Structures are given as structure tokens and as C-alpha cells.
């Protein structure tokens, strides 16, 4: 790596831009993942066939590797930026003053909601992706019964409750991260700032409420 490239990557501005870009890409993944999960409301066959179509695709391993790299990159850069900001301001202010853009609960709790999401991802992968394997057959094709597993997991109140709490944390996290990403990449002007903020809130409510409905629905309706 050349010295100029190394210096560029160490730049706080570049780090913020990379955090913003990776964050927006992850936001895109969340929407597609949620829309796929909505097939749970259609029924077991639709949901299981969707899951089978994804997992049986040879490109799934490449996609998962790319998603993992995206997540680790976002998390690592965000952690590094947080630690550097704290090191630059070793003493706490006696009084917090509002800037032009202000400080919100979402912006001030980003490291904490991010930590909750990290714990949730481990929890979710362990419970679903690497969870119990049940099989079902449709049109002569044997596939994993993710529908049964999902209902089985969400039948547990602690499991469902932690899922919902994590989705609330995610909504808070992305409500700030979404519009902050546009600011980081330079897409910021008084003419459309308010629209971006509204879009961020709308996005956060959509994904937060959308994902939260899933465990609530499964818990209340029970195994089919």
C-alpha cells in the first residue's frame, strides 16, 4: 500500500464516507431481507421455497461472504471512528450544547445500539441459520422447513422479546445512520435536508416495525 493511500484511508473524512456507504448498502440488504420474510404471512410453502431458492443458489456463498465483509467493514470503521473521537476529547463537557444539526438520542447511542445489533446477529444466526434442521417436500423437492423452525423459535417469549428489542435498537440506529450517510458522502443541502430526515425516519419505522411484527405474529398465532 502506498503512503498516499494509507494516509487517505486514515483520514476521518474518508472513514466517515466508507461508514456511510457500507451503512447504506446494509440498509438495502435489510429491505430485501424483510420483503422476503414477509412471505411468512403467505404460508409455509411460499416461505420455504423462498429460503430454498436462496440457499440452493451456488452464488449464496459469495453473497454471504460479501455481506460479512460489508458488515465487518462497517462495524470496524465505526468502532475505530468512535475510539478516535473519544481519544480526541478525553474530558467530558460540563454542559452539552446544541449545534446547528443538533444531537439526538439516536446519534448519541449509535455505539450502544450497534453493540445490541452485533449480539442480535450472533443470536439470530445461531438460532435460525445454524439451528435445528427440519425437512419438508414440495413438488418432489426436499428442502429445509424454515417456516416450522421460525415458529418454533418465536414460540419462546424470551426469544421473541429479545428479537423485538433488537429491532427497536436497529430502528433507532438506522434512523440516524441513514441520513448521516448522505451527509458523509456530501449529499447534503438545505433544500433537501428535511426530506432526507423524513425518509430516514420513514425507513426506520418500516424496517423496525416490519421485522418486529414477525415474532409477534408467530408468538400470538402459535405453531401452525
C-alpha positions as CSV (number, residue, x, y, z in Angstrom):
1,X,0.0,0.0,0.0
2,X,1.4,3.4,-1.0
3,X,1.9,6.1,1.6
4,X,-0.7,8.3,-0.1
5,X,-3.3,5.6,0.0
6,X,-2.5,4.8,3.6
7,X,-2.9,8.4,4.6
8,X,-6.2,8.7,2.7
9,X,-7.6,5.6,4.4
10,X,-6.6,7.1,7.8
11,X,-8.5,10.3,7.0
12,X,-11.5,10.8,9.3
13,X,-13.5,12.2,6.3
14,X,-12.8,9.1,4.3
15,X,-13.7,6.8,7.2
16,X,-17.0,8.6,7.6
17,X,-17.7,8.2,3.9
18,X,-16.9,4.5,4.0
19,X,-19.1,4.1,7.1
20,X,-21.9,5.9,5.2
21,X,-21.5,3.9,2.0
22,X,-21.4,0.5,3.8
23,X,-24.3,1.6,6.0
24,X,-26.5,2.4,3.1
25,X,-25.6,-0.9,1.4
26,X,-26.6,-2.7,4.6
27,X,-29.9,-0.7,4.7
28,X,-30.6,-2.0,1.2
29,X,-30.0,-5.6,2.4
30,X,-32.4,-5.1,5.3
31,X,-35.2,-4.1,3.0
32,X,-34.7,-7.1,0.7
33,X,-34.4,-9.4,3.6
34,X,-37.6,-8.0,5.2
35,X,-39.6,-8.3,2.0
36,X,-38.5,-12.0,1.7
37,X,-39.5,-12.6,5.3
38,X,-43.0,-11.2,4.6
39,X,-43.6,-14.5,2.7
40,X,-44.1,-15.9,6.2
41,X,-47.6,-14.4,6.1
42,X,-48.3,-16.1,2.8
43,X,-47.7,-19.6,4.2
44,X,-45.2,-22.4,4.7
45,X,-44.8,-23.4,1.1
46,X,-44.0,-19.8,-0.2
47,X,-41.7,-19.1,2.7
48,X,-39.8,-22.4,2.5
49,X,-39.5,-22.3,-1.3
50,X,-38.1,-18.7,-1.0
51,X,-35.5,-19.9,1.6
52,X,-34.6,-22.9,-0.6
53,X,-34.2,-20.8,-3.7
54,X,-31.6,-18.6,-1.8
55,X,-29.7,-21.4,-0.1
56,X,-29.5,-23.7,-3.1
57,X,-28.1,-21.0,-5.3
58,X,-24.3,-21.6,-5.8
59,X,-23.7,-17.8,-5.5
60,X,-25.1,-17.8,-2.0
61,X,-21.6,-18.3,-0.6
62,X,-20.2,-15.4,-2.5
63,X,-23.2,-13.2,-1.4
64,X,-22.7,-14.3,2.2
65,X,-19.0,-13.6,2.1
66,X,-19.7,-10.1,0.6
67,X,-22.3,-9.4,3.2
68,X,-20.0,-10.5,6.0
69,X,-17.2,-8.3,4.7
70,X,-19.6,-5.4,4.4
71,X,-20.8,-5.8,7.9
72,X,-17.3,-6.3,9.4
73,X,-16.0,-3.3,7.5
74,X,-18.9,-1.1,8.7
75,X,-18.5,-2.2,12.3
76,X,-14.7,-2.0,12.3
77,X,-14.7,1.5,10.8
78,X,-17.4,2.7,13.1
79,X,-15.6,1.4,16.2
80,X,-12.3,2.9,15.1
81,X,-14.0,6.3,14.5
82,X,-15.7,6.1,17.9
83,X,-12.5,5.4,19.7
84,X,-10.6,8.1,17.9
85,X,-13.4,10.6,18.7
86,X,-13.2,9.7,22.4
87,X,-9.4,10.0,22.4
88,X,-9.6,13.4,20.8
89,X,-11.9,14.5,23.6
90,X,-10.6,12.8,26.8
91,X,-12.6,15.1,29.1
92,X,-16.3,15.2,29.2
93,X,-18.0,18.5,28.6
94,X,-19.6,20.0,31.7
95,X,-22.6,21.0,29.5
96,X,-23.7,19.8,26.2
97,X,-24.6,22.5,23.7
98,X,-26.6,22.0,20.6
99,X,-25.0,22.6,17.3
100,X,-26.8,23.6,14.1
101,X,-27.7,20.0,13.4
102,X,-28.2,19.1,17.0
103,X,-27.6,15.9,19.0
104,X,-30.3,13.3,19.2
105,X,-30.8,10.1,21.2
106,X,-30.2,8.1,18.1
107,X,-26.9,9.8,17.3
108,X,-25.6,9.7,20.9
109,X,-26.5,6.0,21.3
110,X,-25.1,4.7,18.0
111,X,-22.3,2.6,19.7
112,X,-24.7,1.0,22.1
113,X,-27.4,0.2,19.5
114,X,-24.6,-1.1,17.3
115,X,-23.5,-3.4,20.1
116,X,-27.0,-4.7,20.5
117,X,-27.2,-5.4,16.8
118,X,-23.9,-7.3,16.9
119,X,-25.2,-9.5,19.7
120,X,-28.5,-10.0,17.8
121,X,-26.8,-11.1,14.7
122,X,-24.9,-13.8,16.6
123,X,-28.1,-14.8,18.4
124,X,-30.1,-14.9,15.1
125,X,-27.5,-16.9,13.1
126,X,-27.2,-19.4,15.9
127,X,-31.0,-19.8,16.2
128,X,-32.1,-19.9,12.6
129,X,-29.2,-20.4,10.1
130,X,-27.4,-22.9,12.3
131,X,-30.5,-24.0,14.2
132,X,-32.4,-27.3,14.1
133,X,-32.9,-28.8,10.7
134,X,-36.4,-29.9,9.7
135,X,-37.2,-31.1,6.2
136,X,-40.3,-30.8,4.0
137,X,-41.1,-31.8,0.5
138,X,-42.7,-29.7,-2.2
139,X,-43.2,-31.0,-5.8
140,X,-40.7,-33.8,-5.1
141,X,-38.0,-31.5,-3.8
142,X,-36.8,-31.9,-0.3
143,X,-35.9,-28.6,1.4
144,X,-35.4,-27.2,4.9
145,X,-38.6,-26.3,6.8
146,X,-37.6,-22.8,7.9
147,X,-41.2,-22.0,8.5
148,X,-41.5,-24.6,11.2
149,X,-38.2,-23.6,12.8
150,X,-39.2,-19.9,12.8
151,X,-42.5,-20.6,14.6
152,X,-40.7,-22.9,17.0
153,X,-38.2,-20.2,17.9
154,X,-40.7,-17.4,18.3
155,X,-42.9,-19.6,20.5
156,X,-40.4,-18.7,23.2
157,X,-41.3,-15.4,24.9
158,X,-37.7,-14.5,25.8
159,X,-36.5,-15.3,22.2
160,X,-39.3,-13.3,20.6
161,X,-38.9,-10.4,23.2
162,X,-35.1,-10.1,22.5
163,X,-35.8,-10.1,18.8
164,X,-38.3,-7.2,19.1
165,X,-36.0,-5.2,21.5
166,X,-33.1,-5.7,18.9
167,X,-35.4,-4.5,16.1
168,X,-36.2,-1.3,18.1
169,X,-32.5,-0.8,18.6
170,X,-32.0,-1.3,14.9
171,X,-34.7,1.3,14.1
172,X,-33.0,3.8,16.4
173,X,-29.6,3.1,14.8
174,X,-30.7,3.4,11.2
175,X,-32.9,6.5,11.9
176,X,-29.6,8.4,12.4
177,X,-27.3,6.3,10.2
178,X,-29.5,6.6,7.1
179,X,-29.5,10.4,6.9
180,X,-26.0,10.7,8.3
181,X,-24.7,8.6,5.5
182,X,-25.9,11.0,2.9
183,X,-24.2,13.8,4.8
184,X,-20.9,11.9,4.9
185,X,-20.9,11.3,1.1
186,X,-21.6,15.0,0.5
187,X,-25.3,14.7,-0.4
188,X,-26.4,17.5,1.9
189,X,-28.1,20.8,1.1
190,X,-30.8,22.8,2.9
191,X,-33.1,22.3,0.0
192,X,-33.5,18.6,0.6
193,X,-32.1,18.0,4.2
194,X,-35.6,17.9,5.6
195,X,-36.7,15.3,3.0
196,X,-33.7,13.1,3.8
197,X,-34.5,13.2,7.5
198,X,-38.1,12.3,6.9
199,X,-37.0,9.5,4.6
200,X,-34.7,8.2,7.3
201,X,-37.5,8.2,9.9
202,X,-39.8,6.5,7.4
203,X,-37.2,3.9,6.6
204,X,-36.5,3.2,10.3
205,X,-40.2,2.8,11.1
206,X,-40.7,0.5,8.1
207,X,-37.9,-1.9,8.9
208,X,-38.2,-1.7,12.7
209,X,-42.0,-2.3,12.7
210,X,-41.8,-4.8,9.8
211,X,-39.2,-7.1,11.5
212,X,-40.9,-6.7,14.9
213,X,-44.3,-7.9,13.5
214,X,-42.8,-11.3,12.6
215,X,-42.0,-12.6,16.1
216,X,-45.2,-11.0,17.5
217,X,-47.3,-12.7,14.8
218,X,-45.6,-16.1,15.3
219,X,-45.9,-15.9,19.1
220,X,-49.6,-15.0,19.1
221,X,-50.7,-17.4,16.4
222,X,-48.5,-20.3,17.5
223,X,-47.3,-23.3,15.6
224,X,-49.5,-24.0,12.6
